[in-house]
C-alpha cells in the first residue's frame, strides 16, 4: 500500500469510519459524511424540467457544520479517498462530496470494497479509480424520476381526495399488488372437499402404525376435489370397513438435495422475515450494523459480513478456500465436494456488487461472536453464516420409499399410497437445517398383507390466496423486476407509515384509503401502477448505468406523457368527489347533513358545516353486519364512559392504529384511552372479566382478561365461545380449518365447518 503523508478517507457512517480507521496507520484521517451531504430540497420540487431536468441540490441545515469540517479537512489533505458503499447510491454520495469539496481532480480517488476487513481496505487503496459518471447518472435519474412522480402526483391526490396522501413510482405498485390480492380474497368462495386416509400396520402385532391416503377408486384416479361431499367420503369408509389390504409395489430411491445459494439482498429479506419474523427494514438495519463493524472485545470493531446490498450469488475464491478448510476440520474430508460450488446470478439487472452476502471470516462462527452481539444481531448473523457455509457442502441424500397398496372393499377396488423418507446422508443439513422431516415406514415387501386400524374421512375447504407477507411482496417485486432490492425495505415501510397498509398477524392488509387511492391511480394513471411499465423503467435506468443510454432522454420519454396526462386529469377529475358522500343523516350538534369522508386513517362521518361544526363519528356498517354490531357495542361502551379529566362523554374515534376512545370536547380536552375489543367470552379463570383482543409491543395479537393485572389469564388463539366437551376449557380457532381445545394437555379437535373466525 502506497502511503500518503496526509490522506483523508470519507465514508457515510461513523461506525464504518471507526472500523476502517483501525486498519490504517498514521497519515490517514477517516471521517463520516453521515449519508448524503447534499440532496434535493424538501419544500420544493427542486428540478428544472424546462432545462433538461437540472436538479437543484442543497445542503440540509443539520449538515452545514459537517460540510464545513469536511471542506477544511479536504483542503489540508494530499489525497482524498471516497470510500462510500459499492453501489449506485454510494457512487452518487461520492460525486456529491466531490462537488461540495471543490478539490483538484488529481487529489480525488474513489475506492470500493465488498467487506470491511484489513486486507480488503488495503487492496482498495492499492487500486483506486475515478468516480463512475455512468452510475452517478443512473442514480440521479432515479432520484429525479421519483421526485417528479412524488411531488406532482401527490398534490393531485391532495386536491382530489384528501391532504397528506402520497404516490410513488414503486410504492404505488406495491399498494396495487396488496389491494388486488385483498380483492381476490374478498371474492373467494370456499369449496368443500374430502380426503380418506387409512391408518395401517405391518401386522396385528406391529406397534408403529403408518398413514396412507386414497388415490384411486376402481379405474378413477382421484384429484384434489374428486370427493366433494361427506356422504361419499363416509360411504367409501364404510365400504373399506372389512377390506383386505395388500402391498402392490414398493419404489425406493435416493434423492439428492443441493444447498441453496448464499444470500442476496432480496433472499436475505425473505428468509429473515419467514424464519426470524424480521421486517425488511429491521433486516437491513441489522445487516448494516454487521457490515460496518461490531466490537469484538480487545480486537476492536470487526466487519462480520460482506456488503448487504447485492444481487450477486457469487463467492470469492478466498472465501471458498477458507470455508472448505473450516468445514473439513469440523466435519471431515467428505463434508465438501471435490470442487468448490459456484453459483450464477439469474437476475438480468444484477450489478450492485460482485459477491453474495457472506461472513467475512468463516472461523467467526455464531457461537464465537454471540457474546458480542445482541439477540437480533446474533440471529441474523447465524442465518447468514449458516447459509453461506452450507452452500459449500455436499448434497443431502434423502432415502424415499413410496408404497402402493391395493384394497378390495365390499363394493369396489381402491388404491392407497404411503410415502416415507429418511435422511441417508445429512450433507449441508449439518449446517443449514431446512426442517427436513423424516417419515419412517416399516420394512415392507410386495405382496405382503397389511392390518387395518382405522379409516378416517377428512373434511377440507379450499383456501383463498393468502395476504402478502413482507417476504412474499419482496419476492413478487424481484420476480417482476420492480424497483431495486435495496429500496424494498424503505418503500414497504413507507406504505405502512402513510396508512395504506396495516400489518395484521404479520400479513399486509390494505386500508380503505389504499382501495380509494389505488382505484384512482389505476383509472387515471395506469402506467404509474403498471408492473411491466415500472419494470421497463428499471431496465432503462440499468442501461444508463451501463452507458447504453443518456439519462435526460430517458426522463423526457417518461415525463412528457406523464405531465400531459396529469394536466388532463386535473380538469377532468372532480374535486374530492371520491372522498366525500353526502348522507341523509343530520348532525346531532348543528342539524346540517353528515358526509362520509375518507382521510389518512380510513372512512369517517363529518358534519358538512365544518369548520364551524367539527362533529365527527365512525361510519356505521350495513345493518345487521358484524361491523355494525361491533360498532354498536363500541358506541354503547363509550356512551357510558366519562372523560376522567373533564367529565364529558367519551366517543369512539379511529386513528392510524385503529379505534380508540377520545373526549367529545376535543380539541379543548385531548384525553384519549385505548378501546377494549371484546370477543364476547367471559374469562374462564376469574369468571368476572371479559376476554379482550390485545397486542404485544411488536404488534402480535393475543387474547387476555380485561381485569389484568388482577387476572393474568391469556392465550394466543381467539376463543370461539364454546367449551371443550372433554375438559371444559375454552375452545379456540386453530389452523387448517379446525377448532381445538385451549388446554395443551387436551387433544380435542373438530372441523370449523362454519368458517366463522372473524379474525
VEXSEGU-842842 format. One line per 3 residues: number of its first residue (from 1); their letters; for each residue x, y, z of C-alpha. Coordinates in steps of 0.5 Angstrom, whole numbers, plus 500, padded with zeros to 3 digits. Layout:
% VEXSEGU-842842
NUM) A) X Y Z; ...
//
This chain:
% VEXSEGU-842842
1) XXX) 500 500 500; 503 507 498; 503 511 504
4) XXX) 501 518 504; 503 524 509; 497 527 510
7) XXX) 491 523 507; 483 524 508; 478 518 508
10) XXX) 471 520 507; 465 514 509; 458 515 510
13) XXX) 458 512 517; 461 514 524; 461 506 525
16) XXX) 464 505 519; 469 510 520; 471 507 526
19) XXX) 472 500 524; 477 503 518; 481 507 522
22) XXX) 483 501 526; 487 498 519; 490 505 517
25) XXX) 496 508 520; 499 515 521; 498 519 516
28) XXX) 490 517 515; 484 521 517; 478 518 517
31) XXX) 471 522 517; 464 521 516; 459 525 512
34) XXX) 453 522 515; 450 519 509; 448 524 504
37) XXX) 451 531 505; 447 534 499; 440 533 497
40) XXX) 434 536 493; 430 541 497; 425 538 502
43) XXX) 420 544 501; 420 545 493; 421 540 487
46) XXX) 428 542 486; 428 540 479; 428 545 473
49) XXX) 424 541 468; 425 546 462; 433 546 463
52) XXX) 434 538 462; 432 537 469; 437 540 472
55) XXX) 437 539 480; 438 544 485; 442 541 491
58) XXX) 442 544 498; 446 542 504; 441 541 510
61) XXX) 441 545 516; 444 539 520; 449 538 515
64) XXX) 452 545 514; 457 545 520; 460 538 518
67) XXX) 460 540 511; 465 546 513; 469 541 517
70) XXX) 470 536 511; 472 542 507; 477 544 512
73) XXX) 480 537 512; 480 536 505; 484 543 504
76) XXX) 489 540 508; 490 533 505; 494 531 500
79) XXX) 489 526 497; 482 525 499; 479 518 498
82) XXX) 472 517 498; 470 510 501; 463 510 500
85) XXX) 459 504 499; 460 500 493; 453 501 489
88) XXX) 450 507 485; 448 510 492; 455 510 494
91) XXX) 458 513 488; 453 519 488; 455 520 495
94) XXX) 462 521 493; 460 525 487; 456 530 492
97) XXX) 462 530 496; 467 532 490; 462 537 488
100) XXX) 462 540 495; 469 540 497; 471 543 490
103) XXX) 478 540 491; 483 539 485; 481 533 481
106) XXX) 488 530 482; 487 530 489; 481 525 489
109) XXX) 481 518 489; 475 513 489; 476 506 493
112) XXX) 471 501 494; 471 494 498; 466 489 499
115) XXX) 468 488 506; 471 492 512; 477 488 513
118) XXX) 484 490 513; 486 486 507; 480 489 503
121) XXX) 481 496 505; 489 496 504; 487 492 497
124) XXX) 482 498 495; 488 503 497; 493 500 492
127) XXX) 487 500 487; 484 507 487; 480 509 481
130) XXX) 476 515 479; 468 516 480; 464 513 475
133) XXX) 460 518 472; 455 513 469; 453 510 476
136) XXX) 452 517 478; 448 519 472; 443 513 473
139) XXX) 442 514 481; 441 522 479; 436 520 474
142) XXX) 432 515 479; 432 521 484; 429 526 480
145) XXX) 424 521 477; 422 519 484; 422 527 486
148) XXX) 418 528 479; 412 523 481; 412 524 488
151) XXX) 412 532 488; 407 532 482; 402 526 483
154) XXX) 402 527 491; 399 534 491; 394 532 486
157) XXX) 391 527 491; 391 532 496; 386 536 492
160) XXX) 382 530 489; 382 526 495; 385 529 502
163) XXX) 391 532 504; 397 528 507; 397 523 501
166) XXX) 403 521 497; 404 517 491; 411 514 489
169) XXX) 413 510 483; 415 504 487; 410 505 493
172) XXX) 404 505 489; 406 499 485; 406 495 492
175) XXX) 400 498 494; 396 496 488; 399 489 489
178) XXX) 397 489 496; 390 491 494; 389 487 488
181) XXX) 391 481 493; 385 483 498; 380 483 493
184) XXX) 382 476 491; 381 474 498; 374 478 498
187) XXX) 371 475 492; 374 468 494; 368 463 496
190) XXX) 371 457 499; 369 450 497; 368 443 501
193) XXX) 372 437 499; 374 431 503; 380 426 503
196) XXX) 380 419 506; 386 416 510; 388 410 513
199) XXX) 392 408 519; 395 401 518; 400 397 521
202) XXX) 405 392 518; 401 386 522; 397 386 528
205) XXX) 403 386 533; 406 392 530; 406 398 535
208) XXX) 408 403 529; 402 405 525; 403 409 519
211) XXX) 398 413 515; 396 412 507; 392 416 503
214) XXX) 387 414 498; 389 416 491; 384 411 486
217) XXX) 377 408 486; 377 403 481; 380 406 475
220) XXX) 379 413 477; 385 417 479; 383 422 485
223) XXX) 384 429 484; 384 434 490; 377 436 489
226) XXX) 374 429 487; 371 428 493; 366 434 495
229) XXX) 361 431 500; 361 428 506; 356 422 504
232) XXX) 361 420 499; 367 420 504; 363 416 509
235) XXX) 361 411 504; 368 410 502; 370 409 509
238) XXX) 364 404 510; 366 400 504; 373 399 507
241) XXX) 371 397 514; 372 390 513; 377 391 507
244) XXX) 383 387 505; 390 391 504; 396 388 500
247) XXX) 402 392 498; 402 392 491; 409 395 490
250) XXX) 415 399 493; 419 404 490; 426 406 494
253) XXX) 431 411 491; 436 416 494; 434 424 492
256) XXX) 440 429 492; 438 436 495; 443 441 494
259) XXX) 444 447 498; 441 454 496; 446 459 494
262) XXX) 448 465 499; 444 471 501; 443 477 496
265) XXX) 439 483 499; 432 480 497; 433 473 499
268) XXX) 436 475 506; 430 480 507; 425 474 505
271) XXX) 429 469 510; 429 474 515; 422 475 515
274) XXX) 420 468 514; 425 465 519; 426 470 524
277) XXX) 420 475 524; 424 481 522; 421 486 518
280) XXX) 425 488 511; 427 495 515; 430 491 521
283) XXX) 434 486 517; 437 492 513; 439 496 519
286) XXX) 442 490 523; 446 488 517; 448 495 516
289) XXX) 451 494 523; 454 487 522; 457 490 516
292) XXX) 460 497 519; 463 493 525; 462 490 531
295) XXX) 466 491 538; 469 484 539; 473 485 546
298) XXX) 480 487 545; 480 486 538; 476 492 537
301) XXX) 471 493 531; 470 488 526; 466 488 520
304) XXX) 463 481 521; 459 481 514; 460 483 507
307) XXX) 456 489 503; 449 487 504; 446 491 498
310) XXX) 448 486 493; 444 482 487; 450 477 486
313) XXX) 451 470 489; 458 469 487; 463 468 493
316) XXX) 470 470 492; 476 464 492; 479 466 498
319) XXX) 472 465 502; 471 459 499; 478 456 501
322) XXX) 477 459 508; 470 456 508; 472 449 506
325) XXX) 478 449 511; 474 450 517; 468 445 514
328) XXX) 474 440 513; 477 441 520; 470 441 523
331) XXX) 466 435 519; 472 431 516; 474 431 508
334) XXX) 467 428 506; 464 434 508; 465 438 502
337) XXX) 465 437 494; 472 436 491; 471 443 487
340) XXX) 468 449 491; 461 450 489; 460 456 484
343) XXX) 453 460 483; 451 464 478; 446 470 478
346) XXX) 440 469 475; 438 477 475; 439 481 469
349) XXX) 440 487 473; 445 484 478; 450 490 478
352) XXX) 450 493 485; 456 489 488; 461 483 486
355) XXX) 459 478 491; 454 475 495; 452 477 503
358) XXX) 457 472 507; 461 472 513; 468 476 512
361) XXX) 472 470 516; 469 463 517; 472 462 523
364) XXX) 468 467 527; 462 462 527; 456 464 531
367) XXX) 458 461 538; 465 465 538; 462 472 537
370) XXX) 455 471 540; 457 474 547; 459 481 543
373) XXX) 452 481 539; 445 483 542; 440 478 540
376) XXX) 437 480 534; 444 481 531; 446 474 533
379) XXX) 440 471 530; 441 475 523; 449 473 523
382) XXX) 448 466 525; 443 466 519; 448 469 514
385) XXX) 454 465 517; 450 458 516; 447 460 509
388) XXX) 454 462 506; 458 456 509; 452 451 507
391) XXX) 453 453 500; 460 450 500; 458 443 503
394) XXX) 456 436 500; 449 435 498; 444 432 503
397) XXX) 442 425 501; 434 423 502; 432 416 502
400) XXX) 425 416 500; 420 410 499; 413 410 496
403) XXX) 409 404 498; 403 403 493; 397 399 497
406) XXX) 391 395 493; 385 395 497; 379 390 496
409) XXX) 373 393 499; 366 390 499; 363 394 493
412) XXX) 370 397 490; 377 396 489; 381 402 492
415) XXX) 389 404 491; 392 408 497; 399 410 498
418) XXX) 404 411 503; 410 416 503; 416 415 507
421) XXX) 423 419 508; 429 419 512; 436 422 512
424) XXX) 441 418 509; 447 423 509; 446 430 512
427) XXX) 451 434 508; 449 441 508; 444 440 513
430) XXX) 449 439 519; 450 447 518; 443 449 515
433) XXX) 437 445 517; 432 447 513; 427 443 517
436) XXX) 427 436 513; 422 432 516; 423 424 517
439) XXX) 417 420 516; 419 412 518; 415 407 515
442) XXX) 416 399 517; 420 395 512; 415 392 507
445) XXX) 415 387 501; 411 387 495; 405 382 496
448) XXX) 405 383 504; 398 384 507; 397 390 512
451) XXX) 393 390 518; 388 396 518; 387 400 525
454) XXX) 382 406 522; 379 409 516; 379 417 517
457) XXX) 375 421 512; 377 428 513; 374 435 511
460) XXX) 377 441 508; 376 447 505; 379 451 499
463) XXX) 383 457 502; 383 464 499; 390 466 497
466) XXX) 394 469 503; 395 476 504; 402 478 503
469) XXX) 408 478 508; 414 482 507; 418 476 505
472) XXX) 412 475 499; 412 482 497; 419 482 496
475) XXX) 419 476 492; 414 479 488; 418 485 487
478) XXX) 424 482 485; 421 477 480; 417 483 476
481) XXX) 424 487 476; 420 493 480; 425 497 484
484) XXX) 432 495 487; 433 490 493; 436 496 497
487) XXX) 430 500 496; 425 495 498; 425 496 506
490) XXX) 424 503 506; 419 503 501; 415 498 505
493) XXX) 416 502 511; 413 508 507; 406 505 505
496) XXX) 405 503 512; 407 509 515; 403 513 510
499) XXX) 397 509 512; 396 505 506; 397 498 509
502) XXX) 397 495 516; 400 489 519; 396 484 522
505) XXX) 399 478 524; 405 479 520; 401 480 514
508) XXX) 400 486 510; 393 489 510; 390 495 505
511) XXX) 386 500 509; 380 503 506; 385 509 504
514) XXX) 389 504 500; 383 502 496; 381 509 494
517) XXX) 388 512 492; 389 505 488; 383 506 484
520) XXX) 384 513 482; 391 512 480; 389 505 476
523) XXX) 384 509 473; 387 516 471; 395 514 472
526) XXX) 395 507 469; 403 507 467; 405 509 474
529) XXX) 402 503 478; 403 498 472; 408 493 474
532) XXX) 411 492 467; 412 499 466; 415 500 472
535) XXX) 420 494 470; 422 497 464; 423 504 467
538) XXX) 428 500 471; 431 497 465; 432 504 462
541) XXX) 436 506 469; 440 500 468; 442 502 461
544) XXX) 444 509 464; 449 505 469; 452 501 463
547) XXX) 453 507 459; 448 505 454; 443 511 455
550) XXX) 443 518 457; 439 520 463; 436 526 460
553) XXX) 432 523 454; 430 517 459; 427 522 463
556) XXX) 424 526 457; 421 520 455; 417 519 461
559) XXX) 416 526 464; 412 529 457; 407 524 457
562) XXX) 406 524 465; 405 531 465; 400 532 459
565) XXX) 396 526 463; 397 530 469; 394 536 466
568) XXX) 388 533 463; 386 529 469; 387 536 474
571) XXX) 381 539 470; 377 532 469; 377 529 476
574) XXX) 372 533 480; 375 536 487; 375 531 493
577) XXX) 369 527 489; 372 521 491; 373 522 498
580) XXX) 366 525 500; 359 523 500; 353 527 503
583) XXX) 348 523 507; 341 524 509; 344 524 517
586) XXX) 343 530 520; 349 533 525; 346 532 532
589) XXX) 350 538 534; 348 543 529; 343 540 524
592) XXX) 347 540 518; 348 534 513; 353 529 515
595) XXX) 358 527 510; 362 520 509; 369 523 508
598) XXX) 376 519 508; 382 521 511; 389 518 512
601) XXX) 386 513 517; 380 511 513; 373 513 513
604) XXX) 369 517 518; 363 522 518; 364 529 519
607) XXX) 359 535 519; 358 539 513; 358 545 517
610) XXX) 366 544 518; 370 548 520; 364 552 524
613) XXX) 362 545 527; 367 540 528; 363 534 530
616) XXX) 366 527 527; 364 520 528; 365 513 526
619) XXX) 362 510 519; 356 505 521; 357 499 518
622) XXX) 351 495 514; 345 494 519; 346 487 522
625) XXX) 353 486 519; 359 484 524; 362 491 523
628) XXX) 355 495 525; 354 490 531; 362 491 533
631) XXX) 361 499 533; 354 499 536; 358 495 542
634) XXX) 364 500 542; 359 506 542; 355 503 548
637) XXX) 361 502 552; 363 509 550; 356 512 552
640) XXX) 357 510 559; 364 513 560; 366 519 562
643) XXX) 373 523 561; 377 522 567; 380 529 566
646) XXX) 374 534 565; 368 529 566; 365 530 559
649) XXX) 363 524 555; 368 519 551; 367 518 544
652) XXX) 370 512 539; 375 515 534; 379 512 529
655) XXX) 386 513 528; 393 510 525; 393 505 530
658) XXX) 385 503 530; 379 505 534; 380 509 541
661) XXX) 376 513 546; 377 520 546; 374 526 550
664) XXX) 368 529 546; 371 536 548; 377 535 543
667) XXX) 381 540 542; 379 543 549; 381 537 552
670) XXX) 385 532 549; 384 526 553; 385 519 550
673) XXX) 384 512 552; 385 505 549; 379 502 546
676) XXX) 378 495 549; 376 490 544; 372 485 547
679) XXX) 371 478 544; 364 476 547; 367 471 552
682) XXX) 368 471 560; 375 470 563; 375 462 565
685) XXX) 380 464 570; 377 469 575; 369 469 572
688) XXX) 369 477 572; 373 480 567; 372 479 559
691) XXX) 377 476 554; 379 482 550; 384 483 544
694) XXX) 391 486 546; 397 487 542; 404 486 544
697) XXX) 410 491 544; 411 488 537; 404 488 534
700) XXX) 403 481 535; 395 479 537; 393 476 544
703) XXX) 387 475 548; 387 476 555; 383 478 561
706) XXX) 380 485 562; 382 485 569; 390 485 568
709) XXX) 394 485 572; 389 483 578; 388 477 573
712) XXX) 393 475 568; 390 469 564; 392 470 557
715) XXX) 392 466 550; 395 467 543; 389 464 540
718) XXX) 382 467 539; 377 463 543; 370 462 540
721) XXX) 366 462 546; 365 454 547; 368 450 552
724) XXX) 371 443 551; 367 437 552; 373 433 555
727) XXX) 376 438 560; 371 444 560; 377 449 558
730) XXX) 375 454 552; 375 452 545; 380 457 540
733) XXX) 380 458 533; 386 454 530; 390 453 523
736) XXX) 387 448 518; 380 450 519; 380 447 526
739) XXX) 377 449 533; 381 446 538; 382 446 546
742) XXX) 386 451 549; 388 446 554; 395 444 552
745) XXX) 394 437 556; 387 436 552; 387 433 545
748) XXX) 380 435 543; 380 438 536; 374 439 531
751) XXX) 373 442 524; 371 449 524; 365 448 519
754) XXX) 362 455 519; 369 458 518; 367 463 523
757) XXX) 373 466 526; 372 474 525; 380 475 525
//
